[in-house]
Amino acid sequence: MTTTDRPTGDPFTDVTLGGRYRLDGLIGRGGMASVYRGRDLSLGRSVAVKIFAETAEGIDDVARRRSETALLASVEHHALVRLYDAARDEASGREYLVMEFVDGHDLGQALRLGPLSPSDAAALATDLAEALHVIHERGIVHRDVKPANVLLAPALLPTRTWNAKLADFGIARLIDDARLTRAGTVVGTPGYLSPEQVTGTAPGTAADVYSLGLVLLEARTGRTAYPGPAAESAPARLSHDPEIPEALGGEWVALLRAMTAREPAARPSALEVAMTASRLDGSARPLARPVAPPAAASASASASADPAATEPLEASDAPTVVLPAETGARTGTGTGTDDAVAARAVAAAMHSAPRPSRRWMRPAIAVILLAVIAVGAVLLVPPVVASLTDPPTAPAEPLPSLPGELGVHLEQLDEAVTP
């Protein structure tokens, strides 16, 4: 079936886009797009196809689409969902993306069972921050980091519960910003927007770090930092910082506070977050029971049936002033304490241990020599003394003198034995 033969009901189910991507069924629908599980008929593999709503037009410029798609497709990392293709369906006039299909569930679904264990949360933070660092190095800002865009693929190693993958990176580069913002809208999800996004400022890489901080805070506590409708949750971060429980531990509290600083310049980079998260202690107790992955849950890249899926936020709903960041409340990177401790530990490990004092060696040698002399005296003195004190040996008496031949023999015997 092609795009010209549309079945009743969902307009895209069982449709083949571009003569290549067959859509097998709807996975999730949000304010900007719907996601379908599909099949790449040319390569024979499962894919996720994201079809944008009519209000999200903007990748119909063929040259620009090819250029941006080539850039995004060239970015590779184990924690990034791969982008395969981007095109426009001529029959419906809708733009769509073709991405790697992840057979699992998203972080939002997992958090319905409770917060993550410290070790799982630390692994999540390391992987996602490293993935953000990779796209930031290529000049890409995600703009919509949220639990629904964190996909959890089954892990092959018994030491891990799952492998996290960040989806939908770089979509804002493919979607024409002018078309999205001309009606006064902001790209992103209200509960996870950075303060600069709320005020309408063009987001940079620090905006992704802020959003990731809110995601990690929710992963550790099981609660959304800024709940409620968009008109309430979005501007709330301009007036107060998220509540970070001290029970999470000093290292977690310091990291999350730095990541969610209201001033972008006060936040650590994604690479600094990844390095700090890799050193986090996973032995602390979670605030609630660890998460067990849902049984046979199926999701895909950017797939979410969550009602809190990405929705455009009216800029008029949020105040247009930015409160100054709290002075002295946070460090620039949030890693000062960890880096200082690590530096001291490395210096201590590499510093050679002091040599023990040798002042005791000379007296010990003297004692040993005296002992040897004493033993020698004990062994040698008694024979000498005995030889001096023993009485002299009496001279042997001569043999008696006898006449005749017998006397001669006795004299010869005496001469033979006398020294």
Backbone hydrogen bonds, N-H to C=O, Kabsch-Sander energy under -0.5 kcal/mol:
donor,donor_aa,acceptor,acceptor_aa,energy
3,T,16,T,-0.6
5,D,2,T,-1.3
6,R,4,T,-0.8
14,D,23,L,-2.7
15,V,12,F,-1.8
17,L,15,V,-0.6
17,L,21,Y,-3.1
19,G,16,T,-0.6
20,R,17,L,-2.3
21,Y,17,L,-2.4
22,R,20,R,-0.8
22,R,39,R,-2.4
23,L,15,V,-3.2
24,D,22,R,-0.6
24,D,37,R,-3.0
25,G,37,R,-1.2
27,I,35,V,-3.3
28,G,35,V,-1.5
29,R,304,S,-0.5
30,G,33,A,-3.2
31,G,310,T,-1.9
32,M,310,T,-0.8
34,S,51,I,-2.5
35,V,28,G,-3.2
36,Y,49,V,-2.8
37,R,25,G,-2.7
38,G,36,Y,-0.5
38,G,47,V,-3.2
39,R,22,R,-2.2
40,D,45,R,-3.1
41,L,20,R,-2.9
41,L,39,R,-1.0
44,G,40,D,-2.2
45,R,40,D,-0.9
47,V,38,G,-1.9
48,A,99,M,-2.5
49,V,36,Y,-2.7
50,K,48,A,-0.5
50,K,97,L,-2.6
51,I,34,S,-3.0
51,I,49,V,-0.6
52,F,50,K,-0.6
52,F,95,E,-2.5
53,A,32,M,-3.3
56,A,53,A,-1.8
57,E,54,E,-1.0
62,V,60,D,-0.9
65,R,61,D,-2.9
66,R,62,V,-2.4
67,S,63,A,-2.0
68,E,64,R,-2.8
69,T,65,R,-2.6
70,A,66,R,-2.2
71,L,67,S,-1.8
72,L,68,E,-2.6
73,A,69,T,-2.9
74,S,70,A,-1.0
75,V,72,L,-1.1
76,E,74,S,-0.6
80,L,77,H,-1.9
81,V,166,L,-2.5
84,Y,82,R,-0.5
84,Y,98,V,-3.0
85,D,98,V,-1.8
87,A,96,Y,-2.2
89,D,94,R,-3.4
90,E,88,R,-0.8
93,G,89,D,-2.7
94,R,89,D,-0.6
96,Y,87,A,-2.6
97,L,50,K,-2.3
98,V,85,D,-2.9
99,M,48,A,-3.2
99,M,97,L,-0.5
100,E,82,R,-2.7
101,F,46,S,-0.6
102,V,100,E,-0.5
103,D,101,F,-0.6
104,G,102,V,-1.4
104,G,299,A,-0.7
105,H,152,L,-1.3
107,L,147,P,-1.1
107,L,150,V,-2.6
108,G,147,P,-0.7
110,A,106,D,-1.8
111,L,107,L,-2.4
112,R,108,G,-0.5
112,R,109,Q,-0.8
113,L,110,A,-1.6
114,G,111,L,-1.0
116,L,219,A,-3.3
119,S,282,G,-0.6
121,A,117,S,-2.7
122,A,118,P,-2.4
123,A,119,S,-2.1
124,L,120,D,-2.4
125,A,121,A,-2.7
126,T,122,A,-2.3
127,D,123,A,-2.4
128,L,124,L,-2.6
129,A,125,A,-2.3
130,E,126,T,-2.1
131,A,127,D,-2.2
132,L,128,L,-2.5
133,H,129,A,-2.3
134,V,130,E,-1.8
135,I,131,A,-1.9
136,H,132,L,-2.7
137,E,133,H,-2.0
138,R,134,V,-0.6
138,R,135,I,-0.5
139,G,136,H,-1.8
140,I,135,I,-2.7
146,K,144,D,-0.6
149,N,146,K,-1.5
150,V,147,P,-1.7
151,L,149,N,-0.7
151,L,165,K,-3.1
152,L,105,H,-3.3
153,A,151,L,-0.7
153,A,163,N,-2.6
155,A,161,T,-0.9
160,R,157,L,-1.4
163,N,153,A,-2.8
165,K,151,L,-2.4
166,L,79,A,-3.4
167,A,149,N,-3.0
167,A,165,K,-0.5
171,I,168,D,-1.3
173,R,170,G,-0.9
174,L,170,G,-1.0
174,L,171,I,-0.7
175,I,171,I,-2.4
179,R,176,D,-0.6
180,L,176,D,-1.6
181,T,177,D,-2.3
182,R,178,A,-1.3
184,G,181,T,-1.9
185,T,180,L,-0.6
186,V,313,L,-1.3
192,Y,189,T,-2.3
193,L,189,T,-0.5
193,L,190,P,-1.0
198,V,194,S,-2.0
199,T,195,P,-1.8
200,G,197,Q,-1.1
201,T,196,E,-2.4
207,A,204,G,-1.3
208,D,204,G,-0.7
208,D,205,T,-0.5
209,V,205,T,-1.4
210,Y,206,A,-2.1
211,S,207,A,-2.3
212,L,208,D,-2.6
213,G,209,V,-2.1
214,L,210,Y,-1.8
215,V,211,S,-2.1
216,L,212,L,-2.8
217,L,213,G,-2.2
218,E,214,L,-2.1
219,A,215,V,-2.1
220,R,216,L,-1.9
221,T,217,L,-2.1
222,G,218,E,-2.9
232,E,229,P,-1.5
233,S,229,P,-3.0
234,A,230,A,-1.8
236,A,232,E,-0.9
237,R,233,S,-0.7
237,R,234,A,-0.7
238,L,235,P,-1.6
239,S,235,P,-0.5
239,S,236,A,-1.3
240,H,236,A,-1.7
244,I,242,P,-0.5
248,L,245,P,-1.5
249,G,246,E,-1.9
253,V,249,G,-2.6
254,A,250,G,-2.4
255,L,251,E,-2.1
256,L,252,W,-2.8
257,R,253,V,-2.3
258,A,254,A,-1.8
259,M,255,L,-2.3
260,T,256,L,-1.8
261,A,258,A,-1.2
266,A,263,E,-1.6
267,R,264,P,-1.5
273,V,269,S,-2.1
274,A,270,A,-2.3
275,M,271,L,-2.4
276,T,272,E,-2.3
277,A,273,V,-3.0
278,S,274,A,-1.8
279,R,276,T,-1.3
280,L,277,A,-1.3
282,G,280,L,-0.6
284,A,281,D,-0.6
287,L,220,R,-0.6
297,A,294,P,-0.8
301,A,100,E,-0.7
303,A,300,S,-2.9
309,A,306,D,-1.3
311,E,188,G,-0.7
313,L,186,V,-1.7
314,E,312,P,-0.5
315,A,184,G,-2.9
317,D,314,E,-1.3
318,A,315,A,-1.4
323,L,321,V,-0.5
329,A,326,E,-0.6
339,D,335,T,-3.4
340,A,336,G,-2.5
341,V,337,T,-2.4
342,A,338,D,-2.6
343,A,339,D,-2.7
344,R,340,A,-2.5
345,A,341,V,-2.4
346,V,342,A,-2.7
347,A,343,A,-2.8
348,A,344,R,-2.5
349,A,345,A,-2.2
350,M,346,V,-2.4
351,H,347,A,-1.9
361,M,358,R,-1.5
362,R,358,R,-0.5
364,A,360,W,-1.5
365,I,361,M,-2.4
366,A,362,R,-2.4
367,V,363,P,-2.4
368,I,364,A,-2.3
369,L,365,I,-2.5
370,L,366,A,-2.4
371,A,367,V,-2.1
372,V,368,I,-2.4
373,I,369,L,-2.5
374,A,370,L,-2.5
375,V,371,A,-2.4
376,G,372,V,-2.5
377,A,373,I,-2.5
378,V,374,A,-2.4
379,L,375,V,-2.0
380,L,376,G,-2.4
381,V,377,A,-2.5
384,V,380,L,-1.4
385,V,381,V,-3.0
386,A,382,P,-2.8
387,S,383,P,-2.4
388,L,384,V,-1.6
389,T,385,V,-1.9
390,D,386,A,-2.0
407,G,403,P,-0.6
408,V,404,G,-1.5
409,H,405,E,-2.0
410,L,406,L,-2.1
411,E,407,G,-2.1
412,Q,408,V,-2.3
413,L,409,H,-2.3
414,D,410,L,-2.3
415,E,411,E,-2.1
416,A,412,Q,-1.7
417,V,413,L,-1.6
418,T,414,D,-1.4
